[in-house]
Amino acid sequence: MEILNRYGWNADWQEVYRSIGIELPAGRITGQYRRFLKCLTTHGEIMAEVSGRLSYTSESAADLPVTGDWVLVLMEEGTETGLIYDVLPRKSWVARRRSENPHEEQLIGANVDFLCIVSALDETLNLNRVERYMLLAAEGQVAPVLLFNKMDLCKNPIEVKGGIENRFSDTPVRYLSCSNGTGLEEVKDLLQPQSTYAFVGPSGVGKSTIINYLLGEEKQKTGAVRDIDHRGRHITSSRELFLTSSGAILLDTPGLRELALTGEESALDEVHAAIAAAAQNCRFSDCTHTVEQGCAVIEGVEEGAIPAEQYENYLKMRKELQYLERKEEQAGSFNAKKRWKSISKQIKQLKERKR
């Protein structure tokens, strides 16, 4: 099992595997290439497809294996290929809504420990968008880390840093510049062995360049930066796991043109901790934080304790989530993530009984 241990297999996953009671080799999905999946097993690395059984029993696309999943594999004797028989219960995930089908979730990665949200400190900087990525992390039970690249292009670094740290005071933040190497060693120091780090962000912010530095070699292709607007051309088109020399596991993802939210309104409290804390002192328990007299959130905004832009983005995201929830109820659609949340709770209970 040594090779699986290097990719995150541990005593907790062994217990989950044992509880399932199916004697098939376990493996981790390390790459996705359309219908083919690269899978690391105790027999080595193989290419696999989803079995007909798993395709038939899956209630949605979110039930099918993605990069980062631990799976059970049917090995084809005498070959380096196999079939994915089943997916082990996920402990965490990163998902968004599909733009073509708002009732269906698209998984970006599974069993992720940290979501590294990469932004550029140039004219494209958008802290509201950062909060949308943080909501994905909260929904998927993943710890966020904020990486702000292109420090060399930041015109007012003191002011910009102040605004970032005021808004994200409870989240690890690192500032860097891939062009001159500033701050990259500090990012490397964040990495922990056997932990999985998914890198997300808009196209051209430097995700692949950061990953190449952390790996010590160019595993991911990168595009040149245009002089006209200082934006890179994003190259990554697949999702693949990479192992660093220190034992950390990295997942690069394609740039997301759209970031449709997925999840429940309650996750907003994790992203907007200051607003959630202030809401405890509101006069009414069902306060909407918009027009009520005695609203502690509105008072916090007026006094400057809560940034006005953050407050406006909170209301916008809450409205979006409420709308999606109503549409789901009307359509009677199946929310895969709610089921995965229930399963992840069962995993935690299993661990507690073991202790």
Secondary structure, DSSP 4 states (H G I P E B T S, - for coil): -HHHHHTT--HHHHHHHHHH---S-EEEEEEEETTEEEEEETTEEEEEEE-HHHHHH-SSGGGS--TT-EEEEEE-TTSSEEEEEEEPPPS-EEEEE-SS-TTSEEEEEES-SEEEEEEESSTT--HHHHHHHHHHHHHTT-EEEEEEE-GGG-SSHHHHHHHHHHHSTTS-EEE--TTT-TTHHHHHHH--TT-EEEEE-STTSSHHHHHHHHHTS--S--PPBPTTT--BPP---SEEEEE-TTS-EEEE-PPPS-----S-GGGHHHH-HHHHHHHTT-SSTT--SSS-TT-HHHHHHHHTSS-HHHHHHHHHHHHHHHHHHHHHHHHT---HHHHHHHHHHHHHHHHHHH-
